[in-house]
Amino acid sequence: MTNQDPAAITSPRRSSMSPLPNQPALLEEAGGSASGRRSDELPDLLTVADLATYLGVTRKAIYRLRDKKKAPSAIWLHGGLRFTREAVLDWVKKESTLA
């Protein structure tokens, strides 16, 4: 067994995504940076961590947005929140037009 640095191991789904244009108003409110991922590379269902990675914010920021009722709609599945790709893309489009 080799001693590989755990930080060097990445998920192929996340590492292959490239940045989206800025969405400043929403992301500033979430307390994160304005970096995201390409929408055509999103899975059908996103976890909180997937959505945070896509938006370039922390998971805590996603929960804060949900508390304020400003996050995309989600469902509970397998003990955690899941966001559909369509709900996320519609939400991003809506929030982008408000900025």
N, C-alpha and C positions, 0 to 999 in steps of 0.2 A: 504494500500500500504506500502511495506517495504522500508526502506532506504538501498538499496544495493549499495555497492561501484561499480561505473561504470567500474573501472579497473578490477574488478573481472569477469565481463561479457566478454566472449570471443566467437568468432565464432567457431562452431564445426569443420568447414572445416580447419581452420588455426591451431587450437589448437591440432588437431590430427596428424599433419604432423611432421615427425621426420627428423633429419639432414641428409644431403647428404655429400659426401666427399668434401674436400676443392677444390676450383677452384681459386687458389691464384692470378694469373696474372690478370685475368679479374676483380675480385672483388677488388683487390688493386687499380686498375685503377678507378673503380667506387667509391672508397673511403669508402668501407664497410668492414664488417667482412666476413670471409669465412664460414659462416654457411648458410644452405639452408634447403630444405624440400625434402621428398621422391617424386620421379616423378610419382609413381603409385597412388598417392593421389591428383594429380593436377586436377582441373576442365578442361573441354574441352576448355573453353575460360578464359583467365586470364586477370584481370585488371592490371593497373600499380602497384597498391598496392599489388595484389596477386604475381606478378612477383618479386617485391621488397622483399616481405616476403620469397618467395622461394629461392632467392639468398642471403638473409641476408643483404640487402643494403637498403638505403632509396629510396623513390619515386623520389627524386631529382636526385639521382645517375642514375636511369633508364632514366630519361629525358636527363641527360648529355651524356649517352651512345648513345641515339637516335640522339642527336645533332652531335655526332662524327660519326654517321652511323655505330656503333658497337653493336647495340641492335638487338634482333631478329625482323623479319618483323612483322608488326602489321596492323590491320584494324581499321577503325573508326566505332563504333557501339554504338548506343544510346548516342551519344555525348561524347564518350570517346574512348581511345585506348583499343583494345583487342588483346591479343596474343594467337594464338592457341597453344595447348599443344605440338603438333608435331613440330611447328616452334621453340618453346622454347627448347625442348629436343634436336632437331638437332643442334641448336645454342650452347647449353651447351656442347654437344659432340664435336663440331668443336673447340670451344674455349678451351676445356680441352686438346685437342691434341696439341694445339699451346703452351701451358704452359710448 
